[in-house]
Amino acid sequence: SGKTSLVRAVMTPLLGDGFTFISGKFDQLQHAQPLTAIISAFDRYFDEVSGSGAECIDVTKNAILEATGDCCGVLTDFFPSLGQIVGSHCVIPAQIGPKEAQH
């Protein structure tokens, strides 16, 4: 299809420059669970990082912690496999309802 060809055309030069490309496929049967394609793509990436050795894990961990600070608990709650990389020291925010979130 045209979208896939476009993605492959853009992806190839980026991979050569050291970029990482992740992808996920929307599953129409999982439509009740939002963002399944994004979650599965990042989970596969974090699993790959976890198996890539200590140096890759440290680089990824430091980049994520630097970018998110003590808020990485939001991400580990959303992407469970990220916990294998950043550890359990991230704070998971308290759950609040939609009404409280507006304030």
C-alpha positions as CSV (number, residue, x, y, z in Angstrom):
1,S,0.0,0.0,0.0
2,G,1.1,3.6,-0.3
3,K,1.4,4.2,3.4
4,T,3.7,1.3,3.9
5,S,5.9,2.3,1.0
6,L,6.2,5.8,2.3
7,V,7.2,4.5,5.8
8,R,9.8,2.2,4.3
9,A,11.2,5.0,2.1
10,V,11.6,7.2,5.1
11,M,12.8,4.5,7.5
12,T,15.7,3.2,5.5
13,P,17.9,6.4,5.6
14,L,17.0,7.0,9.2
15,L,18.1,3.5,10.3
16,G,21.4,4.2,8.5
17,D,21.9,7.3,10.6
18,G,21.5,5.4,13.9
19,F,17.8,6.0,14.5
20,T,15.6,3.4,16.0
21,F,12.3,2.7,14.2
22,I,9.4,1.1,16.1
23,S,6.0,0.1,14.7
24,G,2.7,-1.3,15.8
25,K,-0.3,-2.5,14.0
26,F,-3.8,-1.5,14.9
27,D,-5.9,-4.5,15.7
28,Q,-9.6,-3.9,15.0
29,L,-10.5,-6.6,17.5
30,Q,-8.8,-4.7,20.3
31,H,-10.6,-1.5,19.7
32,A,-12.0,-1.5,23.2
33,Q,-8.4,-1.0,24.5
34,P,-7.1,2.3,23.4
35,L,-3.6,2.8,22.0
36,T,-2.9,-0.9,21.6
37,A,-0.6,-0.3,18.6
38,I,1.5,2.2,20.4
39,I,1.7,0.1,23.6
40,S,2.8,-3.0,21.7
41,A,5.4,-1.1,19.6
42,F,7.0,0.4,22.7
43,D,6.8,-2.9,24.6
44,R,8.6,-4.7,21.8
45,Y,11.2,-1.9,21.8
46,F,11.8,-2.1,25.5
47,D,12.0,-5.9,25.4
48,E,14.7,-5.5,22.7
49,V,16.6,-3.0,24.7
50,S,16.4,-5.3,27.8
51,G,18.1,-8.0,25.8
52,S,20.8,-5.8,24.2
53,G,23.3,-5.7,27.0
54,A,24.1,-3.5,30.0
55,E,25.5,-0.6,27.9
56,C,22.3,-0.2,25.8
57,I,20.1,-0.6,28.9
58,D,22.1,2.1,30.7
59,V,22.0,4.6,27.8
60,T,18.3,4.1,27.4
61,K,17.6,4.3,31.1
62,N,19.6,7.5,31.5
63,A,17.9,9.1,28.5
64,I,14.4,8.2,29.8
65,L,15.1,9.3,33.3
66,E,16.7,12.6,32.1
67,A,13.7,13.3,30.0
68,T,11.0,12.3,32.5
69,G,12.6,12.9,35.9
70,D,10.6,11.4,38.7
71,C,7.5,11.2,36.5
72,C,8.6,8.0,34.7
73,G,6.1,6.1,36.9
74,V,3.4,7.3,34.5
75,L,5.3,5.6,31.6
76,T,6.0,2.4,33.6
77,D,2.4,2.1,34.4
78,F,1.5,2.5,30.8
79,F,4.4,0.4,29.4
80,P,5.1,-2.4,31.9
81,S,8.2,-3.6,30.0
82,L,9.8,-0.2,30.6
83,G,10.1,-1.1,34.3
84,Q,12.8,-3.7,33.3
85,I,14.9,-0.8,32.1
86,V,14.4,2.0,34.5
87,G,13.7,-0.1,37.6
88,S,11.1,0.4,40.3
89,H,12.3,3.7,41.8
90,C,9.9,5.7,39.7
91,V,6.9,7.2,41.4
92,I,3.6,6.1,40.1
93,P,1.1,8.9,40.5
94,A,-2.0,8.5,42.6
95,Q,-5.1,7.5,40.6
96,I,-7.7,10.3,40.4
97,G,-11.1,10.4,38.8
98,P,-12.0,12.5,35.8
99,K,-13.7,15.2,37.8
100,E,-10.6,15.7,40.0
101,A,-8.3,15.7,36.9
102,Q,-10.1,18.8,35.6
103,H,-9.0,20.8,38.6
